[in-house]
């Protein structure tokens, strides 16, 4: 039987010294996660955080799905970095996802590295970390794991599922796989499938990791070393895709880093170079290299229409879920055309759907930033859906 127990969130030895605690749902060997690859993964742990209070009829639950490098710490101080939760602009008391009103759940995805079973977890067959023996993970596998968590809470229908980027892919998969379990859905800055360009960017990052001699064929935990240089380069390359040219120019331009002239070396002469190196160095302190390989591959494999004989509309046929699809004008990683494809499919499937393209030059990462139009859009949609669902308004703060 499944049980909830405290578990140190870092399975990896290099995280154990400062590993935080996070609630974990542990499933035994007789409750496996049956994966798209045909493998049954067991035992399984799912690490999660909750905020707010579940009401008596369990109708006020919102599931937040995290993006590629996110985790379960959506609205609390991150226990590893000491930084605010990754979506504290969106989730919290009085915010669009109002924890005074809703019971908010966010879990670390299967394949992750902060408490949920992933490549750094112990393989029961060997007693060593899985490494590349971990079964390949898909977005649908992630959602299956989340469904196991939601079922444990006894929640028959989530009021809302919301997420951006890879989190948005999970939102779409939830709506397709479990339409009766999702009252409303908010996929943000996402796509119904990964483009060839995005697969290419991910492959560059994976090759950077695997080219690091310390990667050791994925067995670096056994050597006591870690491919930090390769993972840092992968993060640097990916981070460029999260921003727009306008945002980069506004923030950095061609400014020198504490200099008025070039050094004529390969040091970080430009501020943008220093910024990317910082992003890479801080990332390796909180993320596992093999998890990065697995999660990027999961995004590459995502093709929702492919699961429905090539018809995206069929994935949402006759759905009763209400949708609010959001895109950003300067997002070239998941452009508005991808969101329009989702909207067209939803319309063809007879779904109730709203669509907003937000004007901003902040790029793909805009969904994580302080963006009033995004807050107004999500707040308005959630309020409308709450009225339709018959949920009471939050009590006034005292």
C-alpha positions in Angstrom: 0.0 0.0 0.0 1.1 3.6 -0.5 2.1 5.7 2.4 3.2 9.2 3.1 6.5 9.7 4.9 9.2 12.3 5.2 12.0 11.7 2.8 15.2 13.7 2.2 14.6 15.2 -1.2 18.0 14.7 -2.6 18.5 11.0 -3.6 21.9 11.8 -4.9 24.9 11.6 -2.6 26.1 15.1 -3.7 22.9 16.6 -2.4 22.6 14.7 0.9 24.6 17.1 3.0 22.1 19.9 2.6 19.1 17.9 1.4 15.8 19.4 2.5 12.7 17.6 3.7 9.6 17.3 1.5 6.5 15.2 1.9 6.8 12.1 -0.1 4.2 9.5 -1.2 5.9 6.1 -1.5 4.3 3.4 -3.6 5.3 -0.2 -2.9 6.3 -2.9 -5.4 2.7 -4.0 -5.9 1.7 -0.5 -7.0 4.0 0.1 -10.0 3.9 3.0 -12.4 3.3 1.3 -15.8 5.2 3.4 -18.3 4.9 4.1 -22.0 8.1 2.1 -22.6 6.3 -1.0 -21.3 8.3 -1.1 -18.1 6.7 -1.1 -14.6 8.6 1.2 -12.3 8.5 0.2 -8.7 8.9 1.0 -5.9 8.0 4.6 -6.7 8.3 7.8 -4.6 6.6 11.1 -5.5 7.8 14.2 -3.6 5.3 17.1 -3.4 4.3 20.3 -1.6 0.8 21.5 -0.8 -0.5 25.0 0.1 -3.9 26.0 1.5 -6.7 23.7 2.7 -8.7 21.0 0.9 -12.4 21.7 1.4 -14.9 19.2 2.6 -16.0 17.9 -0.8 -12.5 18.1 -2.2 -13.6 20.4 -5.1 -11.0 23.2 -4.7 -7.8 21.4 -5.6 -5.4 23.0 -8.2 -2.4 21.0 -9.6 0.5 23.1 -10.6 2.8 21.4 -13.1 6.5 22.5 -13.2 8.7 23.1 -16.2 11.9 21.4 -17.2 14.2 22.6 -14.4 11.5 23.3 -11.8 10.4 21.2 -8.8 7.7 20.9 -6.2 8.8 24.1 -4.3 6.4 26.4 -6.3 5.5 28.9 -3.5 7.8 28.3 -0.6 11.4 29.3 0.0 13.5 26.7 -1.8 15.4 24.6 0.8 18.5 24.1 -1.4 18.9 27.6 -2.8 17.2 29.8 -0.2 15.4 31.6 -3.1 11.6 32.2 -3.3 9.5 29.5 -4.9 9.8 29.4 -8.7 6.2 30.7 -9.2 5.7 32.8 -6.1 4.4 35.6 -8.4 1.4 33.4 -9.4 0.8 31.2 -6.4 0.1 32.4 -2.9 -2.4 34.2 -0.7 -4.5 36.7 -2.8 -2.6 35.8 -6.0 -4.2 34.3 -9.1 -3.7 30.8 -7.7 -5.0 31.9 -4.3 -3.9 29.6 -1.5 -6.5 31.3 0.8 -9.1 29.8 -1.4 -7.6 26.7 -3.1 -5.7 23.6 -2.1 -2.6 23.8 -4.3 -0.5 20.7 -5.1 2.8 20.6 -6.9 4.9 17.5 -7.3 8.3 16.8 -8.6 7.9 14.9 -11.9 9.0 11.3 -12.4 12.5 11.4 -13.7 13.3 14.5 -11.5 16.0 14.8 -8.9 14.3 16.3 -5.8 12.6 13.4 -4.1 10.6 11.8 -6.9 12.0 8.6 -8.4 14.6 9.5 -11.1 18.0 8.4 -12.4 19.7 9.3 -9.1 17.3 7.0 -7.1 18.4 3.6 -5.9 17.7 0.8 -8.4 16.3 -2.0 -6.2 17.8 -4.6 -8.5 21.4 -3.4 -8.0 21.4 -1.3 -4.8 23.1 1.5 -6.8 21.7 4.6 -8.5 19.7 3.9 -11.6 21.8 6.1 -13.9 20.9 5.2 -17.5 19.1 2.0 -16.3 16.2 4.2 -15.3 13.4 3.5 -17.8 12.8 6.3 -20.3 10.2 8.8 -19.1 7.4 10.5 -21.1 5.1 13.4 -20.3 2.3 10.9 -20.0 4.3 8.9 -17.5 4.7 12.1 -15.4 1.0 12.6 -15.5 0.3 9.0 -14.6 2.5 9.6 -11.5 0.6 12.7 -10.6 -2.7 10.9 -11.0 -1.5 8.3 -8.4 -0.8 11.2 -6.0 -4.2 12.9 -6.7 -6.0 9.6 -6.2 -4.2 9.2 -2.8 -5.7 12.5 -1.7 -9.1 11.1 -2.7 -9.7 13.9 -5.2 -12.1 12.8 -7.9 -11.8 16.0 -10.0 -9.2 18.7 -9.9 -10.7 22.1 -10.1 -7.7 23.3 -12.3 -4.5 22.1 -13.8 -2.0 24.9 -14.7 1.6 25.1 -15.9 3.9 26.6 -18.4 6.4 25.1 -20.9 6.9 21.5 -20.0 4.3 22.1 -17.3 1.9 23.2 -20.1 2.6 19.9 -21.8 1.5 18.1 -18.7 -1.6 20.2 -18.5 -2.6 19.1 -22.1 -1.8 15.5 -21.3 -4.0 15.7 -18.2 -6.9 17.0 -20.2 -6.5 14.3 -22.9 -5.8 11.4 -20.6 -8.2 12.2 -17.7 -10.8 14.7 -19.1 -13.4 13.9 -16.4 -10.8 14.7 -13.7 -10.0 18.2 -14.9 -12.7 21.0 -14.5 -10.5 23.7 -16.1 -7.0 23.8 -17.6 -4.5 26.6 -18.2 -1.7 25.6 -20.5 0.8 28.5 -20.8 3.7 29.1 -23.3 3.6 25.5 -24.5 2.9 23.3 -27.6 1.1 20.1 -28.5 4.4 18.6 -29.6 8.1 19.5 -29.5 9.4 21.1 -32.7 12.5 19.8 -34.5 14.3 23.0 -33.6 13.6 22.4 -29.9 14.7 18.8 -30.2 17.9 20.1 -31.7 18.6 22.5 -28.9 18.0 19.7 -26.4 20.4 17.4 -28.2 23.1 20.1 -28.0 22.6 20.2 -24.2 22.6 16.4 -23.9 25.8 16.1 -25.9 27.5 18.7 -23.7 26.7 16.6 -20.7 27.7 13.4 -22.2 31.0 14.9 -23.6 32.1 15.8 -20.1 34.6 13.1 -19.0 33.1 13.1 -15.5 29.8 11.9 -16.9 31.3 8.4 -17.0 28.6 6.9 -19.1 26.0 8.0 -16.6 27.7 6.2 -13.7 29.3 9.3 -12.1 27.7 8.6 -8.7 29.9 5.5 -8.5 33.0 7.6 -9.2 32.2 10.4 -6.7 32.5 12.9 -9.5 29.9 14.8 -11.5 29.7 16.3 -15.0 29.3 19.9 -13.7 31.0 21.5 -16.7 28.9 19.7 -19.3 25.7 20.4 -17.4 26.6 24.1 -16.9 27.1 24.4 -20.7 23.8 22.7 -21.3 22.1 25.2 -19.0 23.8 28.1 -20.7 22.6 27.1 -24.1 19.1 26.4 -23.0 18.8 29.7 -21.0 19.4 31.6 -24.2 16.2 30.1 -25.7 14.2 31.2 -22.7 14.9 34.9 -23.4 14.2 37.2 -26.4 16.7 39.2 -28.3 15.0 42.4 -27.1 15.2 41.3 -23.5 18.9 40.4 -23.8 19.7 43.7 -25.5 17.8 45.7 -22.9 19.5 44.0 -20.0 23.0 43.5 -21.4 23.5 45.0 -24.8 27.3 44.9 -25.6 28.3 46.1 -22.2 31.7 45.0 -20.9 31.9 43.2 -17.5 33.7 45.7 -15.2 35.8 46.9 -18.0 35.9 49.7 -20.6 37.8 47.8 -23.2 38.2 44.1 -24.2 41.0 42.1 -22.6 41.7 40.2 -25.9 41.4 36.9 -24.0 38.6 34.3 -23.6 37.6 35.6 -20.2 34.1 36.8 -19.8 34.6 40.2 -21.3 30.8 40.9 -21.9 28.2 41.0 -19.2 26.0 38.5 -21.1 28.9 36.0 -20.9 29.3 36.5 -17.2 25.5 36.1 -16.7 25.3 32.9 -18.6 28.3 31.4 -16.7 26.6 32.3 -13.5 23.4 30.6 -14.6 25.4 27.5 -15.5 27.3 27.4 -12.2 24.3 27.8 -10.0 22.2 25.3 -11.9 24.6 22.4 -11.3 24.3 23.0 -7.5 20.6 21.9 -7.6 20.1 19.6 -10.5 21.2 16.2 -11.5 22.8 15.7 -15.0 21.0 12.5 -15.8 17.7 14.0 -14.8 18.4 16.7 -17.3 18.9 14.1 -20.0 15.7 12.2 -19.1 13.5 15.3 -18.9 14.6 16.9 -22.1 14.1 13.6 -23.8 10.5 13.4 -22.4 9.8 16.8 -23.9 11.2 15.6 -27.3 9.0 12.6 -27.3 5.8 14.6 -26.6 3.4 14.6 -29.5 -0.2 14.6 -28.3 -1.7 14.2 -31.7 0.5 11.2 -32.4 -1.3 9.4 -29.6 -4.7 10.0 -31.4 -3.9 8.8 -34.9 -2.4 12.2 -35.8 -5.5 14.2 -34.8 -5.0 16.7 -32.1 -8.8 17.5 -32.2 -9.5 13.8 -31.4 -7.4 14.2 -28.2 -10.0 16.7 -26.9 -13.1 15.4 -28.5 -16.2 16.0 -26.5 -14.2 17.2 -23.5 -16.1 19.2 -20.9 -12.9 20.8 -19.5 -12.7 24.6 -19.8 -9.5 25.9 -21.2 -7.5 29.1 -21.1 -4.6 29.0 -23.5 -1.9 31.7 -23.1 1.1 32.6 -25.3 3.6 35.5 -25.5 4.5 37.5 -28.6 8.2 37.3 -28.1 8.4 33.5 -27.2 10.3 31.9 -30.1 10.8 28.7 -28.2 7.1 27.9 -28.0 5.6 30.5 -30.4 2.0 31.7 -30.6 1.5 29.5 -33.6 1.8 26.4 -31.4 -0.9 27.8 -29.0 -3.2 28.6 -31.9 -2.9 24.9 -33.0 -4.1 23.9 -29.6 -7.0 26.4 -29.7 -8.0 25.2 -33.2 -8.0 21.6 -32.0 -10.0 22.4 -29.0 -12.6 24.3 -31.1 -12.8 21.3 -33.5 -13.3 19.1 -30.5 -16.2 21.2 -29.2 -14.3 22.5 -26.1 -14.9 25.7 -24.2 -11.7 27.6 -24.8 -10.4 31.1 -24.3 -7.1 32.3 -25.9 -4.9 35.2 -25.0 -1.7 36.3 -26.7 0.2 38.7 -24.4 2.3 41.4 -25.8 5.7 41.3 -24.1 9.4 41.3 -25.1 10.4 39.1 -22.2 10.5 35.9 -24.2 9.5 32.3 -23.1 10.3 32.9 -19.4 7.6 35.6 -19.3 5.3 33.2 -17.6 7.6 33.2 -14.6 7.9 36.9 -14.3 5.9 39.8 -12.9 3.5 40.3 -15.8 0.2 42.0 -14.8 -1.7 41.0 -18.0 -0.9 37.3 -17.3 -2.1 37.7 -13.7 -5.3 39.5 -14.8 -5.9 36.8 -17.5 -5.5 33.8 -15.1 -7.3 35.5 -12.3 -10.3 36.3 -14.4 -10.5 32.8 -15.9 -10.1 31.1 -12.6 -12.8 33.3 -11.0 -15.2 32.6 -13.9 -14.5 28.8 -13.6 -14.9 28.9 -9.8 -18.4 30.5 -10.2 -19.3 27.8 -12.7 -18.0 25.2 -10.4 -20.0 26.7 -7.5 -16.9 27.4 -5.3 -17.3 30.0 -2.6 -15.1 33.1 -2.7 -12.1 33.3 -0.3 -12.7 34.8 3.1 -11.5 38.4 3.5 -8.0 38.7 5.0 -8.0 39.9 8.6 
